[in-house]
Amino acid sequence: MEEPSGAGEVRHWNADVNGVSIHVAERGPADGPAVLLLHGFPELWLSWRHQMAALAARGFRALAPDLRGYGDSSAPADPAAYSMFHIVGDVVALLDHLQLTKVFVVGHDWGAQVAWHLCLFRPERVRAVVALGVPYFGRNPVSMTEVFAALGDGFYITQFQEPGRAERAFARYDVATVLKKFYSIEIDDLTAPPGVEIIDFLEASPSPLPWISEEEIAQYAEKFKKSGFTGPINYYRMADTNWRLLAPWHGAKITVPVKFIAGNKDIGVRSFGIEQSIKSGALKATVPDLEVTIIEGHHFLQQEKAERVNSEIISYLVNFTSEDASA
């Protein structure tokens, strides 16, 4: 995809914040409205390459960190270092490091969950959010251990709970193949048959994926070879811990303006009752200032449908910068 002109080069730097080192890719004018871009699993800052170019060309300051456990950021070994408080804490500390009091936030997959919880914990730091693929899940009435037990051992997050299990299974493949298996996910691919590891069940597309080049997959693979998959999988291992820690926010609403974008073939929309939640208005009940846009596509929308997603993000954010200009 051809990048917009005048976007400038991507700048890379690390910041020591919240007890870890966070790698950040930055593009656009340093005095532009800041947009924090939070990636998902199994991705990196690189998943925002198209959005960074488009945002920078429109005068925004695009900031895309590798979340802890990923890429060139620190990857603590202890699963307990990956609670939602740690991840959101990294984001808040990064904003403090940059002396940014309030920013736009765009999050995909796990990054969307981080964005939602940033809005819960520190809404005064967020101007508006664009969430891709993963809507706001209010705290479940029952523990996540009970939820995973009901979903069975074949469910991918259930398999991720046991320390080392997924890593041992992943190690049977080269890193690029592991990534391509996840990037090729279609509907109903989240649960393996009895006795089968999810990574063995997933199938890598036999032909090149139209939205990512082999060279780009190699870039991802190079970083995952270095940092491994334990950090990213540890996010899932904190599910029950997060459930306990988030008790004070049970029933809380998101008060920040949000645009939710999802693909009509995204497993994250077609599963878990999310589609019904959107149609019934239940999602808007917990996120009152909400816009929902469903577009053609699968899960990795910001890469698969980059131009459409760029347009949706920028048209939404510009509303707020226009308000600032007229204030």
BELDARA-V716862 format. One line per field, one symbol per residue. ss: DSSP state (~ for helix, > for strand, _ for the rest). psi: psi as a letter, one per 30 degrees, with the letter a starting at -180 (. if undefined). burial: 1 if it has 24 or more other C-alpha atoms within 12 Angstrom, else 0. A space follows every 10 residues. Layout:
ss->???
psi->???
burial->???
This chain:
ss->__________ >>>>>>>__> >>>>>>>___ ___>>>>>__ ____~~~~~~ ~~~~~~~___ >>>>>_____ ________~~ ~~_~~~~~~~ ~~~~~~~___ __>>>>>>_~ ~~~~~~~~~~ ~_~~~>>>>> >>________ ___~~~~~~~ ~___>~~~~~ ~___~~~~~~ ____~~~~~~ ~~~_______ >______~~~ ~_________ ___~~~~~~~ ~~~~~~~__~ ~~~~~~~_~~ ~~~~~~~~~_ _______>>> >>>___~~~~ ___~~~~~~~ _~~~~~___> >>>>>_____ ~~~~_~~~~~ ~~~~~~~~~~ ~~~~~~_
psi->kkkklgfllk kklkkjkggl kkkkkkklkf glkkjkjjla kjaafffgee eeeeeefggl jkjjljlkfk bglkikekef ggleeeeeee eeeeeeefhj eklkkkkkbe eeeeeefeee eifffkelkj kkejlkjlkk fllfeeeeee flffkeeeff ejkfeeeeee fflleeeeee eefgkakggf kllkgkkefe ekkkkflkkf fkleeeeeee eeefeefafe eeffeefgee eeeefgefgk gllkfkkkkk klkfgkffef lggeeeeeef geefefieik kkjklklbeh efeeheeeee eeeeeeeeee eeeeef.
burial->0000001101 0001101001 1111111110 0011111111 1111111111 1111111111 1111111111 1111110011 1111111111 1111100101 0111111111 1111111111 1110111111 1111111110 0001100100 0011111111 1010111011 0000111111 1111110011 1100001111 1101000000 1100011001 1011101111 1111111111 1110010000 0011111111 1111111111 0001100100 0011011001 1111101111 1111111111 0111011100 1000000
